[in-house]
Amino acid sequence: MRKKKGARSKPTASSVTAAEEEDQSLQLEFPQNNENDADEGDEQGFFACYLLASLNPRFKGHTYIGFTVNPRRRIRQHNGEIGSGAWRTKKKRPWEMVLCIYGFPTNVAALQFEWAWQHPVESLAVRKAAVGFKSLSGVANKIKLAYTMLTLPSWQKY
């Protein structure tokens, strides 16, 4: 039996490349979070700070740091798939969530970490550590800064 011209065959297991397999294995997994349970005053919720990197070639190296109680929903908001995204990320879409730091006991603790990560030179908790950085811009330096911040006494208790 002849195939129709332009007909596609079903994908097989061999059609998945090694790069795609690796990419699939790197998918972020977060604890399930019911939006009704994610009340910002809730002391036992999921609170996270995240780092986004722009995938737009015109804005290579541009980053955004934020706070969320639902990372999956938040990245969709930033990319415009659903409403209520941050206006600062609108022009540089699409975005990729590069890093997500969670395990904060309260939303206040996560918001304090977010602010210090966004303003390392101004933050009393971080400024001494930030002096050692040659540059505070770019994805790699933001990740290094977050790692350094997590080793500081202010966040050692978490």
Backbone torsions as a table, in degrees:
resi	resn	phi	psi	omega
1	MET	NA	133.1	-178.5
2	ARG	-89.0	144.5	175.2
3	LYS	-80.8	147.1	174.9
4	LYS	-68.0	146.8	178.2
5	LYS	-63.5	128.5	179.5
6	GLY	88.2	-4.8	178.6
7	ALA	-73.0	142.1	-178.3
8	ARG	-102.6	143.5	176.0
9	SER	-85.8	159.2	178.8
10	LYS	-69.0	141.2	178.4
11	PRO	-67.1	141.5	178.3
12	THR	-111.5	172.1	-179.8
13	ALA	-62.3	-30.6	-178.6
14	SER	-74.9	-13.6	-179.4
15	SER	-79.5	-9.5	177.9
16	VAL	-85.5	123.7	-178.2
17	THR	-80.1	165.2	178.7
18	ALA	-63.1	-36.5	179.2
19	ALA	-64.8	-40.0	178.7
20	GLU	-66.5	-39.5	177.9
21	GLU	-62.1	-43.4	179.5
22	GLU	-64.4	-41.6	179.9
23	ASP	-62.6	-40.0	179.7
24	GLN	-67.5	-33.9	-179.1
25	SER	-74.0	-17.0	-179.0
26	LEU	-92.9	8.2	-180.0
27	GLN	-61.6	137.9	179.6
28	LEU	-71.7	136.0	175.7
29	GLU	-120.8	126.1	-179.4
30	PHE	-120.6	153.3	174.6
31	PRO	-58.7	144.2	179.5
32	GLN	-63.7	136.0	-176.4
33	ASN	-134.1	114.6	177.2
34	ASN	-76.6	129.9	-176.9
35	GLU	-59.5	-30.3	178.8
36	ASN	-70.0	-28.0	179.4
37	ASP	-82.5	-10.9	-172.1
38	ALA	-90.3	41.1	176.9
39	ASP	-67.2	132.2	-173.6
40	GLU	-65.4	-20.0	177.3
41	GLY	-88.8	-6.2	-178.2
42	ASP	-68.6	128.4	-176.8
43	GLU	-82.5	-10.6	-176.9
44	GLN	-119.4	25.1	-178.1
45	GLY	-86.3	-173.2	177.6
46	PHE	-99.2	119.7	-178.8
47	PHE	-126.7	128.1	-175.3
48	ALA	-140.6	151.9	169.7
49	CYS	-112.9	145.4	-175.1
50	TYR	-138.9	159.9	177.0
51	LEU	-120.7	124.9	175.9
52	LEU	-106.0	146.6	173.2
53	ALA	-124.5	135.4	-179.9
54	SER	-72.7	134.4	176.3
55	LEU	-93.2	-3.9	179.5
56	ASN	-71.8	123.6	-178.1
57	PRO	-58.0	-29.0	178.9
58	ARG	-69.4	-22.3	-175.9
59	PHE	-120.9	38.1	-179.8
60	LYS	-59.0	131.9	179.0
61	GLY	89.3	-6.1	179.3
62	HIS	-79.1	138.8	-175.7
63	THR	-129.4	165.5	175.9
64	TYR	-145.5	134.2	178.6
65	ILE	-112.4	134.3	-178.6
66	GLY	-148.4	-179.3	179.9
67	PHE	-124.2	144.5	177.6
68	THR	-155.7	160.7	171.0
69	VAL	-108.6	-6.4	-179.3
70	ASN	-146.4	90.9	-175.3
71	PRO	-60.1	-39.2	-179.2
72	ARG	-62.1	-46.8	179.4
73	ARG	-65.7	-39.5	-175.1
74	ARG	-65.6	-41.3	179.2
75	ILE	-66.7	-34.8	176.0
76	ARG	-65.4	-36.3	177.0
77	GLN	-66.2	-44.9	179.7
78	HIS	-61.6	-35.4	-178.7
79	ASN	-86.2	1.3	175.0
80	GLY	81.2	9.5	178.8
81	GLU	-70.1	-34.3	175.2
82	ILE	-132.6	164.3	-174.3
83	GLY	-72.9	175.2	174.6
84	SER	71.9	34.4	175.4
85	GLY	-82.6	165.2	178.5
86	ALA	-70.9	134.1	-177.9
87	TRP	-67.5	-25.5	-179.0
88	ARG	-69.5	-17.6	-178.4
89	THR	-101.7	-1.0	-173.5
90	LYS	-64.0	-44.8	-175.3
91	LYS	-72.5	-24.6	-172.2
92	LYS	-103.8	21.3	179.0
93	ARG	-66.7	153.6	-1.1
94	PRO	-83.6	162.7	-178.7
95	TRP	-117.6	154.7	175.3
96	GLU	-125.8	134.8	176.8
97	MET	-82.5	111.0	-174.8
98	VAL	-88.0	-37.4	-175.2
99	LEU	-145.8	138.8	176.6
100	CYS	-135.0	119.1	-179.5
101	ILE	-107.7	120.2	-179.0
102	TYR	-134.3	174.1	-177.5
103	GLY	109.4	10.4	177.3
104	PHE	-71.2	141.2	-177.2
105	PRO	-70.8	-29.6	-178.8
106	THR	-140.0	165.2	176.2
107	ASN	-67.5	-30.4	179.0
108	VAL	-64.2	-43.5	178.8
109	ALA	-61.9	-42.3	179.4
110	ALA	-67.1	-40.7	179.2
111	LEU	-67.2	-34.5	176.4
112	GLN	-66.7	-40.8	177.3
113	PHE	-64.0	-43.7	179.4
114	GLU	-58.5	-47.4	-178.3
115	TRP	-62.8	-43.5	180.0
116	ALA	-64.6	-35.7	178.7
117	TRP	-68.9	-36.9	179.0
118	GLN	-75.2	-30.1	-175.2
119	HIS	-127.9	62.7	-174.1
120	PRO	-65.0	-28.9	-179.0
121	VAL	-76.3	-30.6	-178.6
122	GLU	-86.7	-25.9	-175.8
123	SER	-71.5	126.5	178.6
124	LEU	-62.5	-33.1	-177.4
125	ALA	-74.2	-24.7	-170.4
126	VAL	-115.4	-20.6	-168.8
127	ARG	-56.6	-37.3	179.5
128	LYS	-66.0	-39.4	178.7
129	ALA	-71.5	-33.5	-177.6
130	ALA	-70.9	-23.5	-179.9
131	VAL	-61.5	-31.9	-178.2
132	GLY	-72.5	-9.9	-179.4
133	PHE	-86.5	132.3	177.3
134	LYS	-67.3	-40.9	178.9
135	SER	-141.3	145.8	178.5
136	LEU	-107.7	8.2	-179.7
137	SER	-103.6	163.4	179.1
138	GLY	92.4	157.2	-175.7
139	VAL	-63.7	-49.8	-176.2
140	ALA	-60.4	-43.3	-179.5
141	ASN	-68.7	-34.2	177.5
142	LYS	-67.3	-37.6	177.7
143	ILE	-67.5	-43.8	178.0
144	LYS	-61.4	-40.5	179.1
145	LEU	-63.8	-43.3	179.0
146	ALA	-61.7	-43.3	178.4
147	TYR	-61.5	-44.2	178.7
148	THR	-62.4	-42.1	179.7
149	MET	-61.7	-38.1	-178.6
150	LEU	-67.8	-18.5	177.9
151	THR	-91.3	-6.2	-179.4
152	LEU	-78.1	153.7	-178.3
153	PRO	-56.4	-32.0	-178.3
154	SER	-60.5	-29.9	-177.4
155	TRP	-118.0	6.4	177.8
156	GLN	-68.6	-27.1	-175.9
157	LYS	-73.3	-12.0	-179.6
158	TYR	-89.8	NA	NA
